[in-house]
Structure formats: C-alpha cells, structure tokens
Amino acid sequence: MHIFTIIIEVTFSLALFINALLFLPQAVKLIQQKKSGDISFMTFAGFNLIQLAMIAHGILVHDYLLVWGMMLTFVTCGFVSFLIIYYRVKNAVSE
C-alpha cells in the first residue's frame, strides 16, 4: 500500500473518531445542567439523519471504515438527542 494512502486512511480514521467525540461535551453539559431548553433538538436530529444516510452510503459502497465511524458518531449524537428529549420531558412533568 502506498504511504500516501496509509496517511489518508489513518487521518480519515482519526477524523471519524474525533467527530464522534465532539458530541460528548454537549452530553456532559446536559447531564450537569439537567436542562435542555437552550439546545436545538432539530439540529441534533438533523445530524442523526445525516449520519444514518452516511451509514447507508458506506454499506452501499462497502466503506466499512465510514460505516463504523458514523455508527460511533450516531451513538454519541443520538445520546445527546436522547438527553435533550429526556430533560425536556422530565422538566415539563416537574413544573
């Protein structure tokens, strides 16, 4: 395998992993504040739909690095989406 290809594959792998990690600070903030009123659910739901489309595309073209990276991102972003809904429902019930 050409060194240039290896560099691109490693960089792409790291980028996918970092992309998934970027959602974790928002999850931590939600857990600490226990409220989600100032966070756009539509934004995170949109991210989740894009990730599902990318997973489907990766499966279609047999790019399993993309599939696994987007699945990890889908989990972390999905966790933020879940927390948004959870705290909105919880806070609405307690009011």
CORZILIN-V167116 format. One record per residue. N is the residue number from 1. RES is the residue in one small letter. PSI is psi in whole degrees, -180 to 180 (999 if undefined). OMEGA is omega as a letter, one per 20 degrees, with the letter a starting at -180 (999 if undefined). BURIAL is b if it has 16 or more other C-alpha atoms within 10 Angstrom, else e. Layout:
n=(N;N)
res=(RES;RES)
psi=(PSI;PSI)
omega=(OMEGA;OMEGA)
burial=(BURIAL;BURIAL)
This chain:
n=(1;2;3;4;5;6;7;8;9;10;11;12;13;14;15;16;17;18;19;20;21;22;23;24;25;26;27;28;29;30;31;32;33;34;35;36;37;38;39;40;41;42;43;44;45;46;47;48;49;50;51;52;53;54;55;56;57;58;59;60;61;62;63;64;65;66;67;68;69;70;71;72;73;74;75;76;77;78;79;80;81;82;83;84;85;86;87;88;89;90;91;92;93;94;95)
res=(m;h;i;f;t;i;i;i;e;v;t;f;s;l;a;l;f;i;n;a;l;l;f;l;p;q;a;v;k;l;i;q;q;k;k;s;g;d;i;s;f;m;t;f;a;g;f;n;l;i;q;l;a;m;i;a;h;g;i;l;v;h;d;y;l;l;v;w;g;m;m;l;t;f;v;t;c;g;f;v;s;f;l;i;i;y;y;r;v;k;n;a;v;s;e)
psi=(135;142;-35;-40;-41;-44;-43;-43;-43;-44;-43;-42;-47;-41;-41;-42;-45;-39;-43;-40;-25;-18;-17;-39;-35;-39;-43;-44;-44;-44;-40;-44;-24;34;154;18;-30;11;135;111;-37;-37;-49;-35;-40;-43;-44;-41;-40;-42;-40;-40;-40;-36;-46;-42;-44;-40;-44;-41;8;38;85;-20;-45;-43;-51;-39;-43;-30;-41;-43;-39;-39;-48;-42;-39;-35;-41;-44;-43;-46;-38;-50;-46;-50;-30;-43;-46;-45;-32;-37;-37;-11;999)
omega=(a;a;r;r;r;r;r;a;r;r;r;r;r;r;r;r;r;r;r;a;a;r;a;r;r;r;r;r;r;a;a;a;a;r;a;a;a;a;a;r;a;r;a;r;r;r;a;r;r;r;r;r;r;r;r;r;r;r;a;a;r;r;a;r;r;a;a;r;r;r;r;r;r;r;a;r;r;r;r;r;r;a;r;r;a;a;r;r;a;a;r;r;a;a;999)
burial=(e;e;e;e;e;e;e;e;e;e;e;e;b;e;e;b;b;e;b;b;e;e;b;b;e;b;b;e;e;b;e;e;e;b;b;b;e;e;e;e;b;e;e;b;b;e;b;b;e;e;b;b;e;b;b;b;e;b;e;e;e;e;e;e;b;b;b;b;b;b;b;b;b;b;e;b;b;b;b;b;b;b;b;b;b;e;b;b;e;e;e;e;e;e;e)
